Amino acid sequence: MLARAAIVLVLLQPVSRALTQNAPASPDRPWHGLGEARIEADAKNLTEAKLNFDPEKTYSLPELIDLAESHNPETRVAWERARGQAAAWGVARSELYPTVAAAALAGVDRDQAYLADRFFRHTIGDFEVVLNLNYTIFDFGARAGRINAAKAEALAANFAFNDTHRNVIYRVEQAYYQLLNASGQEEAARANLSNAQAVQQAAEERLNHGLATLPDLLEARSATAQAEYELQAVLGAEEIAYGNLATALGTTPQTAIRVQPLGELTIPSTIDDTVNSAIDRALAQRPDLLQRVADVQAAKARVKEARAAYYPALNFTASPTAQSLYGLQQQFPWGHTSGLTGSMAFSLNWTVFDGRARKNRLTQAEANVHEAEAQADVSRDQIANEVWAAYSDLNTALRQREAATALLEATGRSYDAALESYNYGLRNLLDVTAAQRTLAQARSTDVLARTQVLTTLAALAFRAGDSIQSNAMRPRP
């Protein structure tokens, strides 16, 4: 017997090892556990997010935002979370109504009853239909506290859903302006390459006529190569910007998208708003701050629920039962009876002593209120500072835009004059290449300054909560 038990134990050891997950033997190697292949297969079978873009259509920023709100999976996550919280509110409200449960029971009992000097067999068949009604008549605000807390939590989830839209809109705007900047930088880099090639051609012509030296030509070729290098870097940044925009829209990075170019956009030159009004709007409509306020309301409702635990609760229970009995006793005929039975009861439940559990729960609930209020204050101060910084950034971007425009105009004239003077032999090639590099930097700065105005304007709308006000919320993302 002992030998058989030992054999069974030995056989079970490999099975137990196969059914458990063990940690890696050492930290210097990757870990491959049970079920890994199946998880990898499931990951490969995930549905790929695709959007049907019209390759011939040029999409404006509002159209891109509309696509992102409809297809970005983050809005779907927030939507489902808000739906779940709304359902939790409905569960809490259901406590205001009685619960009714129905049950049907059927069974047959057979036993032997001893009477006098012999046993008699009894067979009893029972069929019942039972209704059970429970209702809390009053509980001194416990249900109301739970309902108000669930309502505030549902509102907080709704504000979180709105805040998800706000963040998605801002990411689309950032990716769009990043792409416009990259496209503008490409145009500037191609213009710089064209200028460098023009300088190189002029140097070659002057060298052929004996008016330039070989070092001048080599300098011009070096400037052309540098311009080509910078163009390739810009093209790579533009590809990354396309991928970032596609990801913000909720599709794969390799999706080709045609967007409205920078030249077709109106760039404001002034701010029609004041920083105080922007801060006031942010404090009134930022969904993340409203979510904090809803958290405060939920915490206060939990305090009401905790206080109600000090008082009794009155419940009513009713259990009407329709019963039918059939009986057979040995040597006697079948018997039958039926009728309506049941019970009604009122119960008053009052916890007299619980080891200070109620007191500690109330203290905890009150602490949660103070924490939520403090967190709302932190968010309010942070939001005000964010709007202040965004407003300052926009003012700075507008001033830089004016300076960049003047710089581009001045450097353009300087380059034209230097090239013309070089062709007449009045300037050396170093002056021309220096003017060409300065013009290249001015073009890049001008593109950056224009997109920076749009980017900071979007940031101010994001910080003030204006970005979600103009878009009517859809019934479903």
N, C-alpha and C positions, 0 to 999 in steps of 0.2 A: 504493500500500500504506500509506503514512504517512497519507494522507487518510482511508482507511477506519478505521485505528486511532484517529484523532482523533475520528471520528464515534462509534465505539463507546464511547470514554471519556466523551464528552459525554452520551451516553444513559445511562451507568451512574451518573453523578453524582446525578441526582434519585432514582434507585432506592436508592442507598446512603443518602441522606438520609432517605428514607421508612422504611428498615429500622432506623434508629438512633434512640435517645432523646437529645434535646438538652436541655441545661440551660435554664432560663428566660433570656430576653434581659436582664431587669432584675429587681431584687428588689421593685419596687413593684406588680407585677401577679401574680395567681394563675397557676399553671402548669397547662396541660391538655395531656397527652401522649397518645401512641398507646396504645390499649387501655383508656383511662379509661372510656369508655362501657360497655364490657363488664364492667369491675369494678363500676361503679355498678349495672348490671343484676343482677349476681350478688349484690351486697349487698342489693338489694331482695327477692331471692328467698330470703334466709335464712329458715329455719324459725322462726316466732315461738313462743317458749316460753309455753305456756298450761297452767294447772292447772284441773282441774274442781272448783271449790268449790261446796259446797251453800249457796245463799244463805240458807237458813233455819237453818243450823247455826251454833252459836257455838263457835269453836275455842279450845281451851286452849293454853297455851304448849307443853306436850309434843307436842301434835298438830301445831302449827306447826313445831316442830323436826324432827319426823319427815318432814313434807313437804319441808322445806328439804334435809335430808340425802338425800332421794330424787330431788330435781329441780334443785337448784342445780348449774349447770354446772361450778363449781369443783371439786366432789367428783368429777365425771366426769373432769376433766383430771388430778387427782391419782391417780385409780384407774388410768387408762391409763398414766400414767408409772410407777406401781408395777408394773403388769403387764409393761411393757417392760423394767424393771430385773430382774424375776424371770426373764424370758426371757434376758437377758444372763448371769445366773447359770447358767442351763441351758447356754448356749453354752460358758461356761468349764468346766463339769463334763464336757462332751463330750470334752475333751482327754484324759481318763483312759481312753478307749476307742480301739481302732484305727479307722482309716477304711478303708473298702473301696469302691473305684470299679470299675465295669464298663464296658467299651467293646466295641463290635462294629465291625469294620473289614472292608470289602470293596473290591476294586479289580482292575483289569485293566491290565497293562502290555504294550505292544507296541513292539518295537524291531527294528533290523536288526543282525545280528552278522556281521562280516566274517571269512570262513574261506577260506583258500587264495586263490582268484582270484574269489570271488563272495560276495554277501551272502545271508544266510539270515534269514528273518523269524521272530522268537520272539513268542509270545503266552502270557502267564502270568497266570492268575487266582488271586487270593489272598483267602481268607476267614478271619478271626481273631476269636476271642472272648477278651478279656483281662480279668483281674481284677488290681487293684492294691491291695495291702494295705500300710498304713503304721502303725507303732506306735512310740511313744516309750517305751522301757523304763524309763529313769530320767533325771532332769534336775536332781537335787539341790534339789528344792523349787520350781522355777519355776512348774510347773502349780499346785501347792498354793497358792502365793502369789496367782496370778491368781484361783483359785477362791475363796479366802478373801476377797479384795478384792471380787469380784463379789457374794459372799454378804452382806458388810457393806454394800455399796451397795444391795442389794435391801432389806435391813432398814432402811436410812436412807430409802429411798423409801416403805416401809410406814409409818414414823414420820411422814414428811411427809404421807402420806395421812391418818393419824390427826389430825395437826395441822390439816389443812384442815377436817376435821369440827369440831374444837375452835373454829376461827375462825368457821365458818359458824354454829355453835350460838350463839356469843357475839353475832354480828351480828344474829341473829334475836331474841335476848333484848334487845339494845339497841333494836332497832326496835320491838319489842313494848312495852317500857316507855316508849319515846318516844311511842308512840301512846296508851298509857294516860294518860301525863301530859297530852298534848294533849286527850284526851277529858275528863279531869278538869278541865283548865283551861276547857274549854267549859262544863261544868256550873257551875263557879265564876263564869265570865263571865255566864252567863244569870241566875244568882242575883244577881249584882251589878247587872245591868240591871233585874231585878225590884225590887231595893231602891231603885235610883235613880228608877224610875218611881213607886214608892210615895212617896218623898220629894217628887217633883214634884207628884203628886196632892194630897198634904197641903198643899203650898205654894199650889196653885191654890185649894183649898177655903178656906184661911185668907185668901187675897187676896180671894176672893168675899165673905167675911164682914168684910172690912176689918181683919183681924188681921195681915196681912203686906203687904210692900211689893213693888213690881214688881222691884226688884233681887233680892229673895229668889227670886222665880219664875224669873228669868233664870239665876240661879246653879243652881237645881235643873234647869232645862232643859240647862244646860251639862254638869252631872254626868251626865244621862241620855245626852247625845250622846257624852260621853267613854266611858261604859260600852258603848254600841253600837259605837263605834270599836274598843275593845279586844276585843269579841266577834268582830268580823270578822277581826281579826288572828289570834285563836285558831283560828277556823275555817280560815284559810289554813294555819296550822301543822299542823292536824289532817290536812288533805289531803296535805301533804308527808309526814307520818308514815305514812299509809296507803301511799303510793308507796314509801317506804323499806322497809316491811315486805314488800310484794309483791316488790320487787327482791331482798331477802334470801332469799325463798322460791324464787326462780328463775323468776318470772313477770313479766308486764308491769305497770307501775305503776297502770294503770287498773282492775286487777282488784279487785272489791268483796269485802272480807273482813270477817266479823263475828267479833270476838274477845271473850274473857271480860273483863268490865269490872273496873276497879280495886276496886270495892266487894266483889267476890266473892273476892278474894285475901286470904290470911292473911299479914299483915306481922309478921315477928318483932320482938321488942322487945329481945332479947339475943343474944349470940354464944355458942354452945355449944362453940366451938373456941378453941384458943390459937394465937398467931401462930407459935410454934415448930413445932407439929405441922403447920400449914398449909405452912410452908416445907419441912419434911421430906417431906411428900407431894409437893410440887411438884418437888423434886429427884429424887424416885423415879419419878414418872410423867409429867412434862411431856414430850410427844413431841418437841418441838423440841430439848430437851436430850438426849434419847435419840438423836436424829438426829446430834447432834454427837459423841456417844460412838461411834456406828457409823462416823462419818467417821474417827475416830481408829483404829478397828480396820482399816478399809480402807487407811489410810495405812501402818499397820504391815505389812499383808500385801504392799503394794507394795515395802516395804523387803526383805522376804524374797525377792520375785521378782527385785529388782535384785541381791541378793547371789548368787543362783543363777547369774547370768550369768558369774561367775568360774570356774565349774566346767563340765566337759564334759557333753554329752548323748548318750546312746546310743539309736540308732534302728534299727528292723528294718523291712526292705522285702521283700515277696514279690510276684512278678508271674507267676502261672501263665497260660499261653496255650494255647488250643486252636486249631490251625492246620490249614487244608485248602488245598492248592495244586493247581492244574490248569495244565498246560503243553502247548503245541503248537509244534512246530518244523517249519518248512517241509520237506516231503517225508518227515516222520515222523508216526506216529500220536500221539493225545493221551496225555499222561502224568498221573498223579495220585498224590499222597501226602498223608498226614495224620498228626497226632500231637500230643502234649502237650509243649510247650516252656515256657520261663520262666526265672526267676532268683530267687535269694534273696540278701540282703546285709545285713550289720550295718555301721553307720557310726557312728563316734565323732567328734563335732564339738566342737572346743575352740578358742575364740578366744584366741590367745596375746597379740596386741597389737591395740589398737583406738584408739590415740591418747588414752587416758584417758577414753574415752566411758563405760565401765562405772563408773568411779570417780565421774564427774560425775552419772550417773544415780542412783547410790546416795546421793550427797550431796543431790541434789534430793529423793529419796524420804524421807530422814531429816529434811530441812527441812520437808517436808509433814507429817510426824508431829508435829514440834514446833509447827507452826502450828495443826494440828487440836487438839492438846492445849490450847494457849493459847486458842483460840476456845471450846473447851468450858469452860474456866475463866471466860472472859468471860461466857458464857451463864449459867453457874451463879450468878455474882455478880449478874447482872442479874435473873435469875429471883427470887432471894432478895429483892432490893430491890423488885421488882414486887409480890410477895406482901405484903411489909411495908407498902408504900404502900396496897395494896388493903384490907388489914386495918385500917389507920388510917382510911381513907376510910369504911369500914363503921361503925366506932365513932363517927366524927363524924356520919354520917347518922342513926344511932340517937339520939344526943343531940339533934340538930336536930329529929328527929321528935317527941321529947317536948316540946321548946320550942315547936314549931309547933302541937301540940295545945293546949297551954296558951294560946298566943297567940290561936288561933281562938276558944276559949271566952271569953276576956276581951274580945276585940273584938266578938264577937257580943252579949254582954251590954251593952257600952258603946253599941253602935248602937241596940239596943232601948230602952235608957234615954234616949238622946239623942232618938230619934224620939218617944217617949212624952212627954218633957218639952217638946219642941217643940209637940206637939199641945195641950198645956196652956198654952202660952205662956211656959214657964219657960226655954227655951233658944232661941237664934237659929238660923237656917238654916245658917250657916257651921259651927256646931258639928255639926249633923246630917250635912252633906255631908263634913266631915272624918272623922267616925266611919264614914260609909259607905265612903269611900276606904280607910280603915285596915282595915275588915272585908274589903273586896275584896282587898287585898294579903295579908291573913291567909289567906283562902280559897286564893289562888294558892300561897302558901307552904306550906300544909298539903298540897295535892295534890303539889307538887314534893317535899316532904319524904317523903311516902309512897312515891312512885315512886323517889326517890333511894335509899331503903333497899333496895328490890328491885334497882335497878341496881348498887349497890355490892356487894350479895350475889352477884349474877351475875358481877361483875368478880372477886371473890375466888375463886369457883369456877373461872373461866376462868384466872386466874393460877396457881392451885394444880393445875390439870389435872383437877379433879373433874368437869367438865362432860361429859367423854366416858367416864367410868368407869361410869356408871349405864346407859348405852345399849349394848346388845350390838351389836357390829359386824356389819353385814350382809354377806353374801357379795358383794353388788354394790350400789352406791349407787342 
